[in-house]
Amino acid sequence: MNDITENIWKNFHKELKNFILKKVKDKNIANDILQDVFLKIINNADKIAQAKSVQQYIYGIARNTTIDHFRKSDKKNNIENEYALISEAETQSLNATIANCCIKPFIKQLPAIYQIALTKTEFENTSQKELAKELNISYSGAKSRVQRGKEKLKELILACCNFSSDNYGNLQPAESKNCNCE
């Protein structure tokens, strides 16, 4: 620490901490913000040395750093609140709507054996063991039928729309091939 920073620490750190504490009302958060303030003071020591009023300058840094803290916490809270706004029932409803309007039309294009296998296991919550008993086939046969049905469904969807992915595997917007899947 240079002389300017040491003098500011000796003369103002308690006052700055109290100033910040009045705003945030949490001792630990006030200490964190005070630390950020002094990092900014260290980084701007040359500007502070040229300031007309050192006290005014450092209180400005403290005020702005405290405001930045509230902005960050408000953004975090807003994001958490946005996710909390969608209930489990609404999520289920949305998933059902997407399945009915987007996936089921493709399933209807599959051969009947795959339609039945996918509809029962994916939409009617039938286990693959129950499917095997219902269709009077082996369990491994039911598993294979569901897997092949999913592969054929994937092929149909990819044939309809040009999906591309970025380097991380995230899907990019689809380019329609004149179909009704948007």
C-alpha positions, 0 to 999 in steps of 0.5 A: 500500500502506498502512503495515500492509501494508508492515510485514507485507511487510517482516517476513513475506514471506520467512517466508510464502513459505517456509511456502507453498513447503514445502506446494506444493514449486514456487517459481512456484506459491508466488509465485502463492499469496503474491501471492494472500495479499497481495491478501487482506491488502490487502483485509482490512487493517482486520481485521488491524489489529484482530487480537490476533496479526497473525502468527497472522492472516496465517499463517491467510490463507496456510494457507487460500489454500494449501488453496484452491489444492490444492482447485482443482487437485484438482477440475481433476485429478478432471475430467481423470481422469474423462474419461480413464477412458473409453477410445476403445473404450468410446466407440465401443461407447457410440456404437454402442449409442446408434445401435442403440437410438435412431437405427436404429428411426427410420431403419427408418421411412423409405422404403427409398431413404433407409434404404439411403442412411443405413445405408450411409453412417452405419453401414457407413462407405460413402462417398457416391461408393461409394454412388453406384456401388453404387446406379448413380446420380450422385454428386450424386444420392447426396449429395442422397439422404443429405441428404434422408434426414437431414432426414426422420430429423430430422423423425421424431425431432422428431415423436416428442419435444418437444426445446427449446433454450436461448438458446445452442442447447443441447438441453433435456430432451425431453418424451415424446409416448408413444413408446419413444425414452427 
